[in-house]
């Protein structure tokens, strides 16, 4: 009996050892290639290039009303592979503006609101149109405060901007809007469907939102590289669906953004603040949305500057990205200067 039990115990031990051996072998055969792929991607791609949204870890903080905003004190880079890799510094007040204190000392101030075009995504801070107009306006006694946040729609830009208006007491407010983006994000407040994890924007409905997996989502180049393709495909599909709806029901989809635009206009009128709108146009934008906003602005007496074709050509944009390059910002700066001087 003792011999039989020992034999059975030895057989079980042997089987367990084989299970452990093959389990370890299978695990190694999976893990090692993944680690190798991670290492190769880290050599080829920078963190910001692997990400789907231009940014690496730490660029954003959560905001209860706005979903997110740029993290005060952030120093990093914004990147899109093949187009740009530029340094970005966010000051202690949460703005991309190194000379904020200097601008606030001028007797009159221009407050710029908007998203990535005003922020200068893709170019160094000094090459963005917001910085390019400083020199000439400063000579005229006007300081320029760039209160933009990358990724914001009109509603976010207004809420964030009005908190700055109370501090800045501007003589003029200039809002930059991109009709399709602003309308799509503002129609259903998509910005509230984001969690900020490790300073990165993640969808709240993401698969398996647990700390270990979220760490991989925000730090693993391999995860971000393949996740980027899925995210961009999803965004493109959602944008196509929205454009179809916008073409079918333009009056419905523009209402939230239009309401915000008119509210900001009333705010300025009540305080005798000059107000103007820059509409960034693109051949990909349904003309129905552009024209509807322009019609409302004309009816309400809101000055509008249109920035798009034919004045802006392919030479003014990045090859694979819709944002202005340095040429585009120089062209925008010249037109914005003329526009600002014409505001009442």
C-alpha positions as CSV (number, residue, x, y, z in Angstrom):
1,X,0.0,0.0,0.0
2,X,2.8,2.4,0.8
3,X,4.6,1.6,-2.4
4,X,1.4,2.2,-4.4
5,X,0.7,5.5,-2.7
6,X,4.2,6.7,-3.3
7,X,3.9,5.7,-6.9
8,X,0.7,7.6,-7.3
9,X,2.1,10.7,-5.5
10,X,5.2,10.6,-7.8
11,X,3.0,10.4,-10.8
12,X,0.9,13.4,-9.7
13,X,4.1,15.3,-8.9
14,X,5.5,14.4,-12.3
15,X,2.3,15.6,-14.0
16,X,2.3,18.8,-12.1
17,X,5.9,19.4,-13.1
18,X,5.1,18.9,-16.7
19,X,2.1,21.3,-16.4
20,X,4.3,23.9,-14.8
21,X,7.0,23.4,-17.4
22,X,4.7,23.7,-20.4
23,X,2.8,26.6,-18.8
24,X,6.1,28.5,-18.3
25,X,7.3,27.7,-21.8
26,X,4.0,28.9,-23.3
27,X,4.1,32.1,-21.2
28,X,7.8,32.8,-22.1
29,X,7.0,32.2,-25.8
30,X,4.3,34.9,-25.6
31,X,5.9,37.3,-23.2
32,X,9.3,37.5,-24.8
33,X,8.0,38.4,-28.3
34,X,5.8,41.0,-26.7
35,X,8.7,42.5,-24.7
36,X,10.8,42.5,-27.9
37,X,8.1,44.2,-29.9
38,X,7.7,46.8,-27.1
39,X,11.4,47.4,-27.1
40,X,11.5,47.8,-30.9
41,X,8.6,50.2,-30.9
42,X,10.2,52.3,-28.1
43,X,13.3,52.6,-30.4
44,X,11.2,53.6,-33.4
45,X,8.4,55.7,-31.8
46,X,8.4,58.4,-29.2
47,X,5.7,58.1,-26.6
48,X,3.7,60.9,-28.1
49,X,3.9,59.4,-31.6
50,X,2.6,56.1,-30.4
51,X,-0.4,57.8,-28.7
52,X,-3.6,58.5,-30.6
53,X,-4.0,62.0,-29.4
54,X,-0.6,63.8,-29.8
55,X,0.2,63.6,-26.1
56,X,2.3,61.6,-23.7
57,X,1.7,60.9,-20.0
58,X,0.8,63.8,-17.8
59,X,-0.5,66.4,-20.3
60,X,-4.0,66.7,-18.8
61,X,-5.9,67.0,-15.5
62,X,-9.5,66.2,-14.8
63,X,-12.0,69.1,-14.7
64,X,-15.5,68.5,-13.3
65,X,-17.3,70.9,-15.7
66,X,-15.0,70.6,-18.7
67,X,-13.9,67.0,-18.6
68,X,-10.3,67.9,-18.8
69,X,-7.8,70.7,-19.2
70,X,-4.0,71.0,-19.7
71,X,-2.0,70.2,-16.6
72,X,-0.4,73.3,-15.0
73,X,3.4,73.0,-15.1
74,X,3.4,70.3,-17.8
75,X,6.6,70.1,-19.9
76,X,6.6,67.7,-22.7
77,X,6.0,67.3,-26.4
78,X,3.2,67.1,-28.9
79,X,3.8,64.8,-31.8
80,X,2.4,63.2,-34.9
81,X,4.8,60.9,-36.7
82,X,6.0,62.4,-40.0
83,X,4.5,65.8,-39.3
84,X,5.8,67.3,-36.1
85,X,7.5,66.8,-32.8
86,X,7.4,70.1,-30.8
87,X,8.0,71.1,-27.2
88,X,5.0,72.2,-25.2
89,X,5.2,74.0,-21.9
90,X,2.1,74.8,-19.8
91,X,2.5,77.6,-17.3
92,X,1.4,77.5,-13.7
93,X,-2.0,79.0,-14.7
94,X,-2.7,76.1,-17.2
95,X,-2.0,78.1,-20.4
96,X,0.5,77.7,-23.2
97,X,2.0,81.1,-22.7
98,X,5.4,81.9,-21.3
99,X,5.0,85.7,-21.3
100,X,1.5,85.8,-19.6
101,X,2.6,88.3,-16.9
102,X,4.1,90.6,-19.5
103,X,0.9,90.6,-21.5
104,X,-1.3,91.3,-18.5
105,X,0.6,94.6,-17.8
106,X,-0.7,96.3,-21.0
107,X,-3.5,98.8,-20.5
108,X,-5.8,96.9,-22.9
109,X,-6.0,93.1,-23.5
110,X,-7.2,90.8,-26.2
111,X,-8.4,87.4,-25.0
112,X,-8.1,84.5,-27.4
113,X,-10.4,81.5,-26.9
114,X,-10.5,78.2,-28.8
115,X,-8.8,74.9,-29.3
116,X,-5.8,73.5,-31.1
117,X,-5.5,76.1,-33.8
118,X,-5.2,78.9,-31.3
119,X,-3.1,76.6,-29.0
120,X,-0.7,76.2,-31.9
121,X,-0.7,72.4,-32.0
122,X,2.2,71.2,-34.2
123,X,4.3,74.3,-34.0
124,X,6.5,75.8,-31.3
125,X,4.8,78.4,-29.2
126,X,6.6,81.3,-30.7
127,X,5.5,80.3,-34.2
128,X,1.7,80.1,-33.4
129,X,-0.4,83.0,-34.6
130,X,-1.3,83.9,-31.0
131,X,2.4,84.6,-30.3
132,X,3.1,86.2,-33.7
133,X,0.5,89.0,-33.2
134,X,2.0,90.0,-29.8
135,X,4.7,92.2,-31.1
136,X,2.6,94.6,-33.2
137,X,-0.3,94.7,-30.7
138,X,1.9,95.3,-27.8
139,X,3.3,98.4,-29.5
140,X,-0.3,99.6,-29.7
141,X,-0.8,99.0,-25.9
142,X,-2.7,95.7,-26.3
143,X,-1.7,92.6,-24.5
144,X,-2.6,89.2,-25.9
145,X,-3.8,86.4,-23.6
146,X,-4.0,82.9,-25.2
147,X,-6.6,81.1,-23.1
148,X,-7.0,78.1,-25.5
149,X,-7.0,74.5,-24.6
150,X,-6.2,71.7,-27.1
151,X,-9.3,69.6,-28.0
152,X,-11.9,72.0,-26.7
153,X,-15.2,72.6,-28.4
154,X,-17.0,76.0,-28.3
155,X,-18.9,75.2,-25.1
156,X,-15.7,74.2,-23.3
157,X,-13.8,77.2,-24.7
158,X,-16.5,79.6,-23.4
159,X,-16.7,78.2,-19.9
160,X,-12.9,78.1,-19.6
161,X,-12.5,81.5,-21.3
162,X,-15.1,83.3,-19.1
163,X,-13.2,82.3,-16.0
164,X,-10.2,84.1,-17.6
165,X,-12.3,87.1,-18.7
166,X,-13.1,87.9,-15.1
167,X,-9.3,88.0,-14.3
168,X,-8.2,89.6,-17.5
169,X,-10.9,92.2,-18.0
170,X,-10.4,92.1,-21.8
171,X,-11.2,94.9,-24.2
172,X,-11.9,92.3,-26.9
173,X,-12.5,88.5,-27.1
174,X,-11.8,86.5,-30.2
175,X,-13.2,83.0,-30.5
176,X,-11.8,80.5,-33.0
177,X,-14.1,77.6,-34.0
178,X,-13.9,74.6,-36.3
179,X,-17.6,73.9,-37.2
180,X,-17.5,70.2,-37.7
181,X,-15.3,69.4,-34.6
182,X,-17.0,71.9,-32.4
183,X,-20.5,70.8,-33.4
184,X,-19.8,67.1,-33.1
185,X,-18.2,67.3,-29.7
186,X,-20.7,69.8,-28.3
187,X,-23.9,68.2,-29.7
188,X,-23.6,65.4,-27.2
189,X,-21.0,66.6,-24.6
190,X,-18.4,64.0,-25.7
191,X,-15.7,65.6,-23.5
192,X,-17.6,64.4,-20.4
193,X,-17.1,60.8,-21.7
194,X,-13.4,60.9,-20.7
195,X,-11.4,59.7,-17.7
196,X,-8.0,61.3,-17.0
197,X,-5.6,58.5,-16.0
198,X,-1.9,59.2,-15.6
199,X,-2.6,62.6,-17.3
200,X,-4.0,60.9,-20.4
201,X,-7.5,61.1,-21.8
202,X,-9.2,57.7,-21.9
203,X,-12.8,56.8,-22.8
204,X,-15.0,56.0,-19.8
205,X,-16.5,53.0,-21.7
206,X,-13.1,51.4,-22.3
207,X,-12.8,47.7,-22.0
208,X,-11.6,46.5,-18.6
209,X,-11.0,49.8,-16.8
210,X,-8.7,48.4,-14.1
211,X,-5.4,50.1,-12.9
212,X,-3.0,47.5,-14.3
213,X,-4.6,47.6,-17.8
214,X,-5.0,51.4,-17.7
215,X,-1.2,51.6,-16.9
216,X,-0.5,49.6,-20.1
217,X,-2.9,51.8,-22.1
218,X,-1.0,54.9,-21.1
219,X,2.6,53.6,-20.9
220,X,3.0,50.7,-23.3
221,X,4.1,51.7,-26.8
222,X,2.8,48.4,-28.1
223,X,-0.6,48.9,-26.7
224,X,-0.8,52.5,-27.9
225,X,0.5,51.7,-31.3
226,X,-2.2,49.1,-32.1
227,X,-4.8,51.0,-30.0
228,X,-4.2,54.1,-32.1
229,X,-5.3,52.4,-35.2
230,X,-8.5,51.2,-33.6
231,X,-9.2,54.7,-32.0
232,X,-8.6,56.6,-35.3
233,X,-10.9,54.1,-37.1
234,X,-13.6,54.6,-34.5
235,X,-13.2,58.4,-34.6
236,X,-13.4,58.4,-38.4
237,X,-16.5,56.2,-38.4
238,X,-18.2,58.4,-35.7
239,X,-17.3,61.6,-37.7
240,X,-18.7,60.1,-40.9
241,X,-22.0,59.2,-39.1
242,X,-22.2,62.7,-37.6
243,X,-21.6,64.4,-41.0
244,X,-24.4,62.4,-42.5
245,X,-26.7,63.4,-39.7
246,X,-25.5,67.0,-39.9
247,X,-26.3,67.2,-43.6
248,X,-29.8,65.7,-43.0
249,X,-30.6,67.8,-39.9
250,X,-28.3,70.8,-39.7
251,X,-30.6,72.9,-37.6
252,X,-30.8,70.1,-34.9
253,X,-27.1,69.5,-34.6
254,X,-26.0,73.1,-34.5
255,X,-28.3,74.1,-31.6
256,X,-26.0,73.4,-28.6
257,X,-23.0,75.1,-30.3
258,X,-25.1,78.0,-31.6
259,X,-26.6,78.6,-28.1
260,X,-23.1,78.8,-26.6
261,X,-21.9,81.2,-29.4
262,X,-24.8,83.6,-28.8
263,X,-24.4,83.4,-25.1
264,X,-20.8,84.4,-25.4
265,X,-21.8,87.3,-27.7
266,X,-24.4,88.5,-25.2
267,X,-21.8,88.4,-22.4
268,X,-19.6,90.7,-24.5
269,X,-22.3,93.1,-25.5
270,X,-23.5,93.5,-21.8
271,X,-19.9,94.4,-20.8
272,X,-19.0,96.5,-23.9
273,X,-16.4,94.0,-24.9
274,X,-15.6,93.8,-28.6
275,X,-16.3,90.3,-29.9
276,X,-15.2,88.4,-33.1
277,X,-15.2,84.9,-34.4
278,X,-12.6,83.1,-36.5
279,X,-14.1,80.2,-38.5
280,X,-11.5,77.7,-39.5
281,X,-12.8,76.1,-42.7
282,X,-11.7,72.9,-44.5
283,X,-12.7,71.1,-47.7
284,X,-13.8,68.2,-45.4
285,X,-16.3,70.3,-43.5
286,X,-19.9,70.2,-44.7
287,X,-20.5,73.7,-46.2
288,X,-24.0,73.6,-44.7
289,X,-22.6,73.9,-41.2
290,X,-20.2,76.7,-42.1
291,X,-22.9,78.7,-43.9
292,X,-25.4,78.3,-41.1
293,X,-23.1,79.6,-38.5
294,X,-22.0,82.5,-40.8
295,X,-25.6,83.4,-41.5
296,X,-26.4,83.6,-37.7
297,X,-23.3,85.7,-37.2
298,X,-24.4,88.1,-39.9
299,X,-27.9,88.3,-38.4
300,X,-26.5,89.0,-34.9
301,X,-23.9,91.4,-36.1
302,X,-21.0,89.3,-35.0
303,X,-17.8,90.0,-37.1
304,X,-16.4,86.9,-38.7
305,X,-13.0,86.1,-40.1
306,X,-13.0,83.0,-42.4
307,X,-9.7,81.1,-42.6
308,X,-9.7,78.4,-45.2
309,X,-9.6,77.7,-48.9
310,X,-8.8,79.3,-51.3
311,X,-6.6,81.7,-49.2
312,X,-5.2,78.7,-47.2
313,X,-3.7,76.0,-49.5
314,X,-2.1,72.6,-48.9
315,X,1.2,74.4,-48.3
316,X,-0.3,75.8,-45.1
317,X,-1.1,72.5,-43.5
318,X,0.9,69.5,-42.3
319,X,1.0,66.6,-44.8
320,X,-1.0,64.1,-42.7
321,X,-2.6,66.4,-40.2
322,X,-5.3,69.0,-40.5
323,X,-3.6,71.7,-38.4
324,X,-1.7,74.7,-39.7
325,X,2.1,74.5,-40.1
326,X,4.3,77.5,-39.6
327,X,3.3,78.9,-43.0
328,X,-0.4,78.6,-42.0
329,X,0.1,80.4,-38.7
330,X,2.0,83.3,-40.4
331,X,-0.8,83.7,-42.8
332,X,-3.4,83.5,-40.0
333,X,-1.4,86.1,-38.0
334,X,-1.5,88.6,-40.8
335,X,-5.2,88.2,-41.2
336,X,-6.0,88.2,-37.5
337,X,-4.1,91.4,-37.0
338,X,-6.2,93.1,-39.6
339,X,-9.4,91.6,-38.2
340,X,-8.7,92.6,-34.6
341,X,-8.0,96.2,-35.6
342,X,-11.3,96.4,-37.3
343,X,-13.3,95.2,-34.3
344,X,-15.5,97.9,-32.6
